Amino acid sequence: MTADRQPRGESRLADRVVLQGTVDFTMMYAAHDAFCRDLDRFVASSASGRPWTPVDHDRWATFTTQLHIHHRAEDDALWPPLRERPLDAAGVATLDEMEREHARIDPLLEQVGAAVQAEDLSLAHAGMCALRDELAAHVRHEENAALPLVETYLGTPGWTAFTATFRETQGIRGAATYFPWLLEDAPDEVRSKVLGVLPPPARLLYRLVWAPSYRRNRR
């Protein structure tokens, strides 16, 4: 798929199969949307020909940090427990594909990062388009093929264990960036659902400290 024909956020949502089971994957869907949102912005910014500002570089640093944390958490704490379950051949193949897709995305991320650091906007733009295509395909494949395995074989207890590991990795300092980044431009329904899973003190911190600070730093 070329850059011109890459679907934007709204059309990406159209082919998402939202699971109607016992596990609430709201946070995963929101993270995937945030990654795609950022890459749409980076593609547009790198195509403009203007030098990146400190805010652009800060957004890129946040994006890469969150993507690394996200993929590492899946590789370390989500796919291994699934492999311990009695998966059929198709399920095993899906997990193999998840790992191969991660392995394709990581080098692309490094290449684009090097082009951004060198201020080579032409090279960065080509890499951004490739990364956007690869990541958009991966997150939808994960949602429609891997998350049903989580629903079937791990259920809510397994998902809760995974999200607890993720929270430990982020920590309170990471959460101060993660949640404002995650919910930037998110629909009201998604914002309400995500904030609803946070304890009241964290919700208060988000509204009074984290989100205002995040917005100030990106003006």
Residue frames as a rotation matrix with the C-alpha (Angstrom) as fourth column:
MET 1
0.579 0.815 0.000 0.00
0.815 -0.579 0.000 0.00
0.000 0.000 -1.000 0.00
THR 2
-0.288 -0.696 0.658 1.41
0.654 -0.645 -0.396 3.37
0.699 0.316 0.641 -0.94
ALA 3
-0.866 -0.091 -0.492 1.48
0.452 -0.564 -0.691 6.41
-0.214 -0.821 0.529 1.30
ASP 4
-0.830 0.556 -0.050 -1.30
-0.526 -0.750 0.401 8.06
0.185 0.359 0.915 -0.72
ARG 5
-0.086 0.848 -0.523 -3.63
-0.372 0.459 0.807 5.10
0.924 0.264 0.276 -0.29
GLN 6
-0.815 -0.241 -0.527 -2.89
0.366 0.491 -0.790 4.38
0.450 -0.837 -0.312 3.36
PRO 7
0.215 0.977 0.014 -6.18
0.568 -0.136 0.812 4.57
0.794 -0.166 -0.584 5.27
ARG 8
-0.444 -0.269 0.855 -6.50
-0.427 -0.775 -0.466 7.31
0.788 -0.572 0.229 7.84
GLY 9
-0.944 -0.044 0.327 -7.66
-0.325 0.296 -0.898 6.76
-0.058 -0.954 -0.293 11.39
GLU 10
-0.140 0.982 0.123 -11.39
-0.849 -0.056 -0.525 6.67
-0.509 -0.178 0.842 10.66
SER 11
0.450 0.322 -0.833 -11.12
-0.784 0.589 -0.196 4.00
0.428 0.741 0.517 7.95
ARG 12
-0.645 -0.680 -0.349 -8.77
-0.360 0.673 -0.646 1.97
0.674 -0.291 -0.679 10.12
LEU 13
-0.697 0.450 0.558 -11.49
-0.578 0.107 -0.809 1.85
-0.424 -0.886 0.185 12.75
ALA 14
0.171 0.873 -0.457 -13.91
-0.983 0.123 -0.134 0.51
-0.061 0.472 0.879 10.16
ASP 15
0.287 -0.069 -0.955 -12.12
-0.421 0.887 -0.191 -2.85
0.860 0.457 0.225 9.85
ARG 16
-0.784 -0.467 0.409 -11.57
-0.555 0.230 -0.800 -3.38
0.280 -0.854 -0.439 13.57
VAL 17
0.058 0.762 -0.645 -13.51
0.063 0.642 0.764 -6.30
0.996 -0.085 -0.011 15.00
VAL 18
-0.370 -0.141 0.918 -14.28
-0.819 -0.417 -0.394 -5.23
0.439 -0.898 0.039 18.58
LEU 19
-0.711 0.053 -0.701 -14.48
0.202 0.970 -0.132 -8.31
0.673 -0.236 -0.701 20.75
GLN 20
0.029 0.805 0.593 -17.68
-0.762 -0.366 0.534 -8.65
0.647 -0.467 0.603 22.74
GLY 21
0.081 -0.080 -0.994 -16.38
0.337 0.940 -0.048 -11.03
0.938 -0.331 0.103 25.39
THR 22
0.773 0.226 -0.593 -15.40
0.611 -0.011 0.792 -10.91
0.172 -0.974 -0.146 29.03
VAL 23
-0.151 -0.919 -0.365 -12.06
0.905 -0.277 0.322 -9.11
-0.397 -0.282 0.873 28.57
ASP 24
0.870 0.392 -0.299 -12.09
0.288 -0.896 -0.338 -5.32
-0.400 0.208 -0.893 28.25
PHE 25
0.037 -0.891 0.452 -9.51
0.975 0.132 0.179 -4.43
-0.220 0.434 0.874 25.60
THR 26
0.914 0.401 0.062 -10.25
0.405 -0.892 -0.199 -0.70
-0.025 0.207 -0.978 25.68
MET 27
0.558 -0.764 -0.325 -6.69
-0.256 -0.531 0.808 0.18
-0.790 -0.367 -0.492 26.71
MET 28
-0.296 -0.680 0.671 -5.19
0.475 0.505 0.721 -1.89
-0.829 0.532 0.173 23.90
TYR 29
0.290 0.481 0.827 -7.45
0.957 -0.162 -0.242 -0.35
0.018 0.862 -0.507 21.28
ALA 30
0.970 0.090 -0.226 -6.68
0.124 -0.982 0.141 3.13
-0.209 -0.165 -0.964 22.60
ALA 31
0.168 -0.982 -0.088 -2.93
-0.094 -0.105 0.990 2.50
-0.981 -0.158 -0.110 22.45
HIS 32
-0.277 -0.233 0.932 -3.15
0.822 0.445 0.355 1.23
-0.497 0.865 0.068 18.88
ASP 33
0.656 0.587 0.475 -5.13
0.744 -0.611 -0.272 4.31
0.131 0.532 -0.837 17.87
ALA 34
0.817 -0.399 -0.416 -2.56
-0.113 -0.818 0.564 6.57
-0.565 -0.414 -0.714 19.53
PHE 35
-0.198 -0.918 0.344 0.30
0.280 0.283 0.917 4.92
-0.939 0.278 0.201 17.62
CYS 36
-0.138 0.219 0.966 -1.54
0.985 0.131 0.111 5.30
-0.103 0.967 -0.233 14.31
ARG 37
0.884 0.460 -0.087 -2.52
0.460 -0.888 -0.016 8.90
-0.085 -0.026 -0.996 15.14
ASP 38
0.444 -0.791 -0.421 1.11
-0.126 -0.521 0.845 9.82
-0.887 -0.322 -0.331 15.79
LEU 39
-0.428 -0.662 0.615 2.36
0.519 0.377 0.767 8.19
-0.740 0.648 0.182 12.61
ASP 40
0.377 0.611 0.696 -0.25
0.924 -0.298 -0.239 10.03
0.061 0.733 -0.677 10.55
ARG 41
0.943 -0.043 -0.329 1.09
0.051 -0.961 0.272 13.25
-0.327 -0.273 -0.904 12.06
PHE 42
0.093 -0.996 -0.017 4.72
-0.021 -0.019 1.000 12.32
-0.995 -0.093 -0.023 11.47
VAL 43
-0.204 -0.103 0.974 4.05
0.903 0.364 0.228 11.45
-0.378 0.926 0.019 7.84
ALA 44
0.722 0.543 0.428 2.34
0.664 -0.718 -0.210 14.81
0.193 0.436 -0.879 7.29
SER 45
0.823 -0.444 -0.354 5.06
-0.122 -0.747 0.653 16.71
-0.554 -0.495 -0.669 9.14
SER 46
-0.140 -0.947 0.290 7.94
0.206 0.259 0.944 15.04
-0.969 0.191 0.159 7.31
ALA 47
-0.008 0.206 0.979 6.19
0.987 0.161 -0.026 15.63
-0.163 0.965 -0.204 3.96
SER 48
0.851 0.470 -0.236 5.91
0.449 -0.883 -0.137 19.36
-0.273 0.011 -0.962 4.60
GLY 49
0.354 -0.808 0.471 9.62
0.641 -0.157 -0.751 19.98
0.681 0.568 0.462 4.11
ARG 50
0.548 -0.163 0.821 9.89
-0.498 -0.851 0.164 22.17
0.672 -0.499 -0.547 7.21
PRO 51
-0.565 -0.795 -0.219 12.53
-0.213 0.397 -0.893 21.40
0.797 -0.458 -0.393 9.82
TRP 52
0.218 0.630 -0.745 11.24
0.618 0.502 0.605 19.63
0.755 -0.592 -0.280 12.88
THR 53
0.211 -0.038 0.977 10.72
-0.573 -0.814 0.092 21.74
0.792 -0.579 -0.194 15.98
PRO 54
-0.822 -0.483 0.304 11.62
-0.506 0.373 -0.777 20.68
0.262 -0.793 -0.551 19.54
VAL 55
-0.084 0.869 0.487 7.95
-0.816 0.220 -0.534 19.76
-0.572 -0.442 0.691 19.99
ASP 56
0.599 0.245 -0.762 8.14
-0.721 0.578 -0.381 17.45
0.348 0.778 0.523 16.94
HIS 57
-0.318 -0.826 -0.466 11.22
-0.401 0.563 -0.723 15.76
0.859 -0.042 -0.510 18.37
ASP 58
-0.736 0.115 0.667 9.56
-0.655 0.129 -0.744 15.45
-0.171 -0.985 -0.020 21.76
ARG 59
0.389 0.921 0.001 6.51
-0.860 0.364 -0.358 13.80
-0.331 0.138 0.934 20.17
TRP 60
0.397 -0.312 -0.863 8.77
-0.539 0.682 -0.494 11.38
0.743 0.661 0.102 18.31
ALA 61
-0.703 -0.704 0.098 10.64
-0.460 0.345 -0.818 10.51
0.542 -0.620 -0.567 21.52
THR 62
-0.369 0.657 0.657 7.35
-0.787 0.154 -0.597 9.86
-0.493 -0.738 0.461 23.32
PHE 63
0.595 0.618 -0.514 6.04
-0.803 0.484 -0.348 7.74
0.034 0.619 0.784 20.45
THR 64
0.057 -0.644 -0.763 9.16
-0.440 0.670 -0.599 5.56
0.896 0.370 -0.245 20.23
THR 65
-0.806 -0.341 0.484 9.32
-0.566 0.203 -0.799 5.12
0.174 -0.918 -0.357 24.00
GLN 66
-0.068 0.881 0.468 5.68
-0.819 0.218 -0.530 4.04
-0.569 -0.419 0.707 24.20
LEU 67
0.621 0.284 -0.730 5.97
-0.713 0.591 -0.377 1.69
0.325 0.755 0.570 21.24
HIS 68
-0.374 -0.828 -0.417 9.05
-0.433 0.554 -0.712 0.00
0.821 -0.085 -0.565 22.70
ILE 69
-0.753 0.143 0.642 7.34
-0.620 0.174 -0.765 -0.42
-0.221 -0.974 -0.042 26.08
HIS 70
0.272 0.961 -0.043 4.17
-0.887 0.233 -0.398 -1.74
-0.373 0.147 0.916 24.41
HIS 71
0.512 -0.107 -0.852 5.93
-0.577 0.692 -0.433 -4.33
0.636 0.714 0.293 22.26
ARG 72
-0.616 -0.786 -0.058 8.31
-0.454 0.414 -0.789 -5.40
0.644 -0.459 -0.612 25.04
ALA 73
-0.459 0.525 0.716 5.38
-0.783 0.141 -0.606 -5.97
-0.419 -0.839 0.347 27.37
GLU 74
0.629 0.713 -0.310 3.65
-0.771 0.524 -0.361 -8.16
-0.095 0.466 0.880 24.79
ASP 75
0.225 -0.628 -0.745 6.83
-0.475 0.597 -0.647 -10.11
0.851 0.499 -0.164 24.02
ASP 76
-0.748 -0.656 0.102 7.63
-0.363 0.276 -0.890 -10.68
0.555 -0.703 -0.445 27.69
ALA 77
-0.883 0.373 0.285 4.26
-0.255 0.128 -0.958 -10.94
-0.394 -0.919 -0.018 29.42
LEU 78
0.089 0.977 -0.195 1.50
-0.811 -0.043 -0.583 -11.70
-0.578 0.210 0.788 26.90
TRP 79
0.328 0.037 -0.944 2.70
-0.810 0.526 -0.261 -14.06
0.487 0.850 0.202 24.19
PRO 80
-0.718 -0.663 -0.213 4.65
-0.481 0.693 -0.537 -16.44
0.504 -0.283 -0.816 26.53
PRO 81
-0.624 0.537 0.568 1.62
-0.436 0.364 -0.823 -17.22
-0.649 -0.761 0.007 28.76
LEU 82
0.408 0.796 -0.447 -0.42
-0.835 0.127 -0.536 -17.85
-0.370 0.591 0.717 25.63
ARG 83
-0.045 -0.507 -0.861 2.18
-0.779 0.557 -0.288 -20.31
0.625 0.657 -0.420 24.34
GLU 84
-0.904 -0.271 0.330 1.71
-0.426 0.630 -0.650 -22.33
-0.032 -0.728 -0.685 27.52
ARG 85
-0.051 0.965 0.256 -1.95
-0.652 0.162 -0.741 -22.91
-0.757 -0.205 0.621 26.66
PRO 86
-0.338 -0.038 0.940 -3.20
0.388 0.905 0.176 -25.76
-0.857 0.424 -0.291 24.43
LEU 87
0.001 0.290 -0.957 -3.30
-0.665 -0.715 -0.217 -23.70
-0.747 0.637 0.192 21.23
ASP 88
0.703 0.188 0.686 -4.10
0.381 0.714 -0.587 -25.28
-0.600 0.674 0.430 17.91
ALA 89
-0.134 -0.835 0.534 -1.76
0.944 0.057 0.326 -24.90
-0.303 0.547 0.780 14.93
ALA 90
0.237 0.291 0.927 -3.49
0.660 -0.749 0.066 -21.71
0.713 0.596 -0.369 13.80
GLY 91
0.989 0.145 -0.031 -3.06
0.116 -0.619 0.777 -20.15
0.093 -0.772 -0.629 17.24
VAL 92
0.348 -0.935 -0.066 0.63
0.552 0.148 0.820 -20.99
-0.758 -0.322 0.568 17.33
ALA 93
-0.172 -0.382 0.908 1.03
0.975 -0.196 0.103 -19.56
0.138 0.903 0.406 13.83
THR 94
0.690 0.485 0.537 -0.67
0.406 -0.874 0.268 -16.33
0.599 0.034 -0.800 14.93
LEU 95
0.883 -0.404 -0.238 1.79
0.084 -0.363 0.928 -15.88
-0.462 -0.839 -0.286 17.80
ASP 96
-0.023 -0.906 0.424 4.70
0.816 0.228 0.531 -16.61
-0.578 0.358 0.734 15.46
GLU 97
0.083 0.140 0.987 3.35
0.845 -0.535 0.005 -13.92
0.529 0.833 -0.162 13.13
MET 98
0.964 0.265 0.006 3.06
0.212 -0.787 0.580 -11.42
0.159 -0.558 -0.815 16.00
GLU 99
0.495 -0.848 -0.189 6.73
0.275 -0.054 0.960 -11.91
-0.824 -0.527 0.206 16.83
ARG 100
-0.220 -0.565 0.795 7.80
0.949 0.064 0.307 -11.66
-0.224 0.823 0.522 13.19
GLU 101
0.475 0.474 0.741 5.83
0.649 -0.758 0.069 -8.44
0.595 0.448 -0.668 12.78
HIS 102
0.940 -0.226 -0.257 7.48
0.078 -0.590 0.804 -6.93
-0.333 -0.775 -0.537 15.85
ALA 103
0.119 -0.974 0.195 10.84
0.546 0.228 0.806 -7.94
-0.829 0.011 0.559 14.41
ARG 104
-0.095 -0.102 0.990 10.05
0.964 -0.257 0.066 -6.07
0.248 0.961 0.123 11.17
ILE 105
0.793 0.504 0.343 8.84
0.412 -0.858 0.307 -2.94
0.449 -0.102 -0.888 12.95
ASP 106
0.720 -0.515 -0.464 11.84
0.385 -0.260 0.886 -2.48
-0.577 -0.817 0.011 15.26
PRO 107
-0.331 -0.897 0.294 14.44
0.811 -0.111 0.574 -1.98
-0.482 0.429 0.764 12.49
LEU 108
0.015 0.424 0.906 12.10
0.786 -0.565 0.251 0.43
0.618 0.708 -0.342 10.69
LEU 109
0.918 0.345 -0.197 11.80
0.383 -0.637 0.669 2.43
0.106 -0.689 -0.717 13.88
GLU 110
0.287 -0.900 -0.329 15.57
0.521 -0.142 0.842 2.64
-0.804 -0.413 0.428 14.21
GLN 111
-0.412 -0.439 0.799 16.02
0.910 -0.159 0.382 3.66
-0.041 0.884 0.465 10.57
VAL 112
0.398 0.631 0.666 13.45
0.599 -0.729 0.333 6.43
0.695 0.266 -0.668 10.83
GLY 113
0.882 -0.094 -0.462 14.95
0.380 -0.437 0.815 7.59
-0.278 -0.895 -0.349 14.10
ALA 114
-0.125 -0.992 0.020 18.38
0.734 -0.079 0.674 7.87
-0.667 0.099 0.738 12.48
ALA 115
-0.326 0.069 0.943 16.93
0.837 -0.442 0.322 9.89
0.439 0.894 0.087 9.59
VAL 116
0.763 0.631 0.139 15.12
0.459 -0.681 0.571 12.19
0.455 -0.372 -0.809 12.02
GLN 117
0.606 -0.605 -0.517 18.30
0.485 -0.234 0.843 12.69
-0.631 -0.761 0.151 14.03
ALA 118
-0.463 -0.821 0.335 20.20
0.745 -0.156 0.649 13.52
-0.481 0.550 0.683 10.84
GLU 119
-0.073 0.574 -0.816 17.40
-0.139 -0.816 -0.561 15.92
-0.988 0.072 0.139 9.81
ASP 120
-0.979 -0.150 -0.137 17.04
-0.166 0.205 0.964 14.08
-0.116 0.967 -0.226 6.49
LEU 121
-0.337 0.940 0.048 13.35
-0.577 -0.165 -0.800 14.78
-0.744 -0.297 0.598 6.00
SER 122
0.060 0.335 -0.940 13.11
-0.967 0.254 0.029 13.03
0.249 0.907 0.339 2.65
LEU 123
-0.623 -0.357 -0.696 14.51
-0.209 0.934 -0.291 9.79
0.753 -0.036 -0.657 4.03
ALA 124
-0.938 0.309 0.160 12.49
-0.134 0.102 -0.986 10.22
-0.321 -0.946 -0.054 7.22
HIS 125
-0.152 0.941 -0.303 9.28
-0.906 -0.256 -0.338 10.66
-0.396 0.223 0.891 5.22
ALA 126
-0.052 0.094 -0.994 9.83
-0.698 0.709 0.104 7.47
0.714 0.699 0.029 3.21
GLY 127
-0.843 -0.328 -0.426 10.57
0.053 0.737 -0.673 5.60
0.535 -0.591 -0.604 6.40
MET 128
-0.756 0.627 0.188 7.54
-0.455 -0.296 -0.840 7.07
-0.471 -0.721 0.509 8.17
CYS 129
0.048 0.801 -0.597 5.27
-0.995 0.092 0.043 5.88
0.089 0.591 0.801 5.38
ALA 130
-0.242 -0.210 -0.947 6.73
-0.300 0.945 -0.133 2.36
0.923 0.252 -0.291 5.55
LEU 131
-0.983 -0.154 -0.104 6.49
0.058 0.282 -0.958 2.32
0.177 -0.947 -0.268 9.34
ARG 132
-0.493 0.868 0.061 2.90
-0.778 -0.407 -0.479 3.59
-0.391 -0.284 0.876 9.25
ASP 133
0.125 0.539 -0.833 1.86
-0.841 0.504 0.199 0.89
0.527 0.675 0.516 6.79
GLU 134
-0.471 -0.416 -0.778 3.62
-0.033 0.890 -0.456 -1.87
0.882 -0.189 -0.433 8.73
LEU 135
-0.997 0.060 0.048 2.32
-0.049 -0.023 -0.999 -0.81
-0.059 -0.998 0.026 12.13
ALA 136
-0.301 0.949 -0.095 -1.26
-0.933 -0.314 -0.174 -0.23
-0.195 0.036 0.980 10.92
ALA 137
0.119 0.303 -0.946 -1.33
-0.586 0.790 0.180 -3.74
0.802 0.532 0.271 9.44
HIS 138
-0.701 -0.482 -0.526 0.19
0.102 0.661 -0.743 -5.23
0.706 -0.575 -0.414 12.57
VAL 139
-0.893 0.351 0.282 -2.18
-0.385 -0.271 -0.882 -3.66
-0.234 -0.896 0.377 15.10
ARG 140
0.047 0.963 -0.266 -5.23
-0.999 0.047 -0.007 -4.70
0.006 0.266 0.964 13.12
HIS 141
-0.017 -0.138 -0.990 -3.85
-0.313 0.941 -0.126 -8.24
0.949 0.308 -0.059 12.72
GLU 142
-0.921 -0.367 -0.131 -3.19
0.027 0.275 -0.961 -8.34
0.389 -0.888 -0.243 16.47
GLU 143
-0.603 0.753 0.264 -6.69
-0.736 -0.397 -0.549 -7.10
-0.308 -0.525 0.793 17.30
ASN 144
0.266 0.845 -0.463 -8.48
-0.962 0.262 -0.075 -9.47
0.058 0.465 0.883 14.96
ALA 145
0.389 -0.162 -0.907 -6.34
-0.252 0.928 -0.274 -12.61
0.886 0.335 0.321 15.39
ALA 146
-0.568 -0.732 -0.377 -4.29
0.178 0.338 -0.924 -12.45
0.804 -0.592 -0.061 18.61
LEU 147
-0.713 0.309 0.629 -6.71
-0.684 -0.503 -0.529 -10.77
0.153 -0.807 0.570 21.03
PRO 148
0.430 0.872 -0.235 -9.33
-0.764 0.490 0.419 -13.52
0.480 -0.001 0.877 20.49
LEU 149
0.079 -0.486 -0.871 -6.66
0.250 0.855 -0.454 -15.96
0.965 -0.182 0.189 21.72
VAL 150
-0.886 -0.362 0.288 -6.22
-0.134 -0.395 -0.909 -13.82
0.443 -0.844 0.302 24.84
GLU 151
-0.188 0.917 0.351 -9.99
-0.958 -0.249 0.139 -13.83
0.215 -0.311 0.926 25.35
THR 152
0.573 0.490 -0.657 -10.25
-0.462 0.855 0.236 -17.60
0.678 0.168 0.716 24.92
TYR 153
0.328 -0.546 -0.771 -7.14
0.438 0.811 -0.388 -18.86
0.837 -0.210 0.505 26.72
LEU 154
-0.753 -0.649 -0.106 -6.18
0.410 -0.337 -0.847 -16.20
0.515 -0.682 0.520 29.28
GLY 155
0.244 0.957 -0.156 -9.47
0.808 -0.112 0.579 -14.46
0.537 -0.267 -0.800 30.00
THR 156
0.760 0.147 0.633 -9.81
-0.105 -0.933 0.344 -11.59
0.642 -0.328 -0.693 32.44
PRO 157
0.879 -0.476 -0.024 -7.34
0.101 0.137 0.985 -13.03
-0.466 -0.869 0.169 35.02
GLY 158
0.159 -0.864 0.477 -4.60
0.925 0.299 0.234 -13.40
-0.345 0.404 0.847 32.41
TRP 159
0.222 -0.015 0.975 -5.29
0.625 -0.765 -0.154 -9.97
0.748 0.644 -0.161 30.94
THR 160
0.959 0.143 0.246 -5.25
-0.099 -0.645 0.758 -8.42
0.267 -0.751 -0.604 34.40
ALA 161
0.593 -0.805 -0.008 -1.85
0.477 0.343 0.809 -10.02
-0.649 -0.483 0.587 35.06
PHE 162
-0.015 -0.586 0.810 -0.52
0.988 -0.135 -0.079 -8.61
0.155 0.799 0.581 31.79
THR 163
0.463 0.243 0.852 -1.79
0.282 -0.952 0.118 -5.09
0.840 0.186 -0.510 32.45
ALA 164
0.980 -0.173 -0.102 -0.31
0.064 -0.212 0.975 -5.22
-0.191 -0.962 -0.196 35.98
THR 165
0.184 -0.956 0.227 3.10
0.847 0.271 0.457 -5.96
-0.499 0.108 0.860 34.46
PHE 166
0.023 -0.106 0.994 2.62
0.802 -0.592 -0.082 -3.08
0.597 0.799 0.071 32.06
ARG 167
0.852 0.350 0.389 1.75
0.060 -0.803 0.593 -0.69
0.520 -0.482 -0.705 34.90
GLU 168
0.741 -0.643 -0.195 4.84
0.365 0.141 0.920 -1.76
-0.564 -0.753 0.339 36.82
THR 169
-0.064 -0.779 0.623 6.98
0.993 0.010 0.115 -1.03
-0.096 0.627 0.774 33.76
GLN 170
0.214 0.229 0.950 5.49
0.493 -0.864 0.097 2.44
0.843 0.447 -0.298 33.33
GLY 171
-0.523 -0.343 -0.780 5.48
0.852 -0.196 -0.485 3.42
0.013 -0.919 0.395 36.98
ILE 172
0.363 0.709 -0.605 3.92
0.718 -0.626 -0.303 6.64
-0.594 -0.324 -0.737 38.25
ARG 173
-0.248 -0.517 -0.820 6.39
-0.171 -0.809 0.562 8.82
-0.954 0.280 0.112 36.32
GLY 174
-0.971 -0.098 0.216 5.64
0.176 0.313 0.933 6.97
-0.159 0.945 -0.286 33.10
ALA 175
-0.204 0.977 0.070 1.91
0.966 0.212 -0.150 7.20
-0.161 0.037 -0.986 33.74
ALA 176
0.078 0.195 -0.978 2.19
0.285 -0.944 -0.166 11.00
-0.955 -0.266 -0.129 33.88
THR 177
-0.613 -0.300 -0.731 3.17
-0.603 -0.421 0.678 10.94
-0.511 0.856 0.077 30.20
TYR 178
-0.964 0.144 0.224 1.42
0.239 0.840 0.487 7.77
-0.118 0.523 -0.844 29.09
PHE 179
-0.229 0.973 -0.008 -2.17
0.826 0.190 -0.530 8.70
-0.514 -0.128 -0.848 29.85
PRO 180
0.212 0.297 -0.931 -2.13
-0.192 -0.922 -0.337 12.24
-0.958 0.251 -0.138 28.38
TRP 181
-0.705 -0.505 -0.498 -0.38
-0.603 0.057 0.796 10.83
-0.373 0.861 -0.344 25.30
LEU 182
-0.865 0.383 0.323 -2.83
0.435 0.894 0.105 7.95
-0.248 0.232 -0.941 25.06
LEU 183
-0.022 0.990 -0.137 -5.91
0.847 -0.055 -0.529 10.15
-0.531 -0.128 -0.838 25.34
GLU 184
-0.568 -0.216 -0.794 -4.80
-0.145 -0.924 0.354 13.09
-0.810 0.317 0.493 23.20
ASP 185
-0.568 0.438 -0.697 -7.59
-0.823 -0.294 0.486 13.63
0.008 0.850 0.527 20.64
ALA 186
-0.960 0.269 -0.077 -9.32
0.269 0.963 0.001 10.43
0.074 -0.020 -0.997 21.80
PRO 187
-0.247 0.947 0.205 -13.14
0.017 -0.208 0.978 10.35
0.969 0.245 0.035 21.54
ASP 188
-0.209 0.232 0.950 -14.97
-0.889 -0.449 -0.086 11.25
0.407 -0.863 0.300 24.73
GLU 189
0.813 0.579 -0.059 -16.26
-0.517 0.765 0.385 7.70
0.268 -0.283 0.921 25.10
VAL 190
0.442 -0.739 -0.509 -12.75
0.410 0.670 -0.619 6.25
0.798 0.065 0.599 24.99
ARG 191
-0.466 -0.628 0.623 -11.42
-0.248 -0.583 -0.773 8.88
0.849 -0.515 0.116 27.39
SER 192
0.171 0.621 0.765 -14.19
-0.944 -0.120 0.308 8.14
0.283 -0.775 0.565 29.87
LYS 193
0.919 0.190 -0.345 -13.64
-0.139 0.976 0.168 4.38
0.368 -0.107 0.924 29.68
VAL 194
0.097 -0.966 -0.240 -9.87
0.387 0.259 -0.885 4.65
0.917 -0.007 0.399 30.10
LEU 195
-0.532 -0.292 0.795 -10.09
-0.495 -0.655 -0.571 7.09
0.687 -0.697 0.204 32.99
GLY 196
0.464 0.831 0.308 -12.78
-0.778 0.215 0.591 4.92
0.425 -0.513 0.746 34.53
VAL 197
0.717 -0.239 -0.654 -10.31
0.300 0.954 -0.020 2.08
0.629 -0.181 0.756 35.11
LEU 198
-0.373 -0.894 0.248 -7.91
0.144 -0.320 -0.936 4.35
0.917 -0.314 0.248 37.01
PRO 199
-0.159 0.285 -0.945 -8.14
0.985 0.111 -0.132 4.74
0.068 -0.952 -0.299 40.77
PRO 200
0.789 0.612 0.056 -9.61
0.607 -0.790 0.087 8.11
0.097 -0.035 -0.995 41.86
PRO 201
0.456 -0.656 -0.602 -6.23
0.137 -0.617 0.775 9.61
-0.880 -0.435 -0.192 42.89
ALA 202
-0.558 -0.680 0.477 -4.80
0.555 0.122 0.823 8.87
-0.617 0.723 0.309 39.44
ARG 203
0.109 0.680 0.725 -7.85
0.967 -0.240 0.079 10.38
0.228 0.693 -0.684 37.73
LEU 204
0.881 0.202 -0.429 -7.38
0.355 -0.880 0.316 13.53
-0.313 -0.431 -0.846 39.81
LEU 205
-0.035 -0.970 -0.241 -3.70
0.173 -0.243 0.954 13.68
-0.984 -0.008 0.177 38.92
TYR 206
-0.414 -0.072 0.907 -4.56
0.885 0.199 0.420 13.26
-0.211 0.977 -0.018 35.25
ARG 207
0.470 0.745 0.473 -7.04
0.832 -0.553 0.046 16.13
0.297 0.372 -0.880 35.23
LEU 208
0.967 0.004 -0.255 -5.12
0.137 -0.851 0.507 18.56
-0.215 -0.526 -0.823 37.45
VAL 209
0.309 -0.943 -0.126 -1.47
-0.380 -0.244 0.892 17.81
-0.872 -0.228 -0.433 36.67
TRP 210
-0.288 -0.570 0.770 -0.65
0.386 0.666 0.638 15.28
-0.876 0.481 0.028 33.97
ALA 211
0.240 0.461 0.854 -2.89
0.958 0.027 -0.284 16.46
-0.155 0.887 -0.436 31.12
PRO 212
0.976 0.112 -0.187 -2.29
0.091 -0.989 -0.116 20.22
-0.198 0.096 -0.975 31.62
SER 213
0.226 -0.967 -0.116 1.48
-0.340 -0.190 0.921 19.69
-0.913 -0.168 -0.371 31.79
TYR 214
-0.246 -0.264 0.933 1.42
0.656 0.663 0.361 17.51
-0.714 0.700 0.011 28.67
ARG 215
0.622 0.561 0.546 -0.54
0.782 -0.407 -0.472 20.14
-0.042 0.721 -0.692 26.73
ARG 216
0.845 -0.357 -0.399 1.80
-0.228 -0.914 0.337 22.95
-0.484 -0.194 -0.853 27.83
ASN 217
-0.064 -0.973 0.220 4.86
-0.137 0.227 0.964 21.03
-0.988 0.032 -0.148 26.70
ARG 218
-0.416 -0.073 0.906 3.42
0.758 0.522 0.390 20.46
-0.502 0.850 -0.162 23.23
ARG 219
0.701 0.614 -0.362 2.27
0.334 -0.731 -0.595 23.94
-0.630 0.296 -0.717 22.36
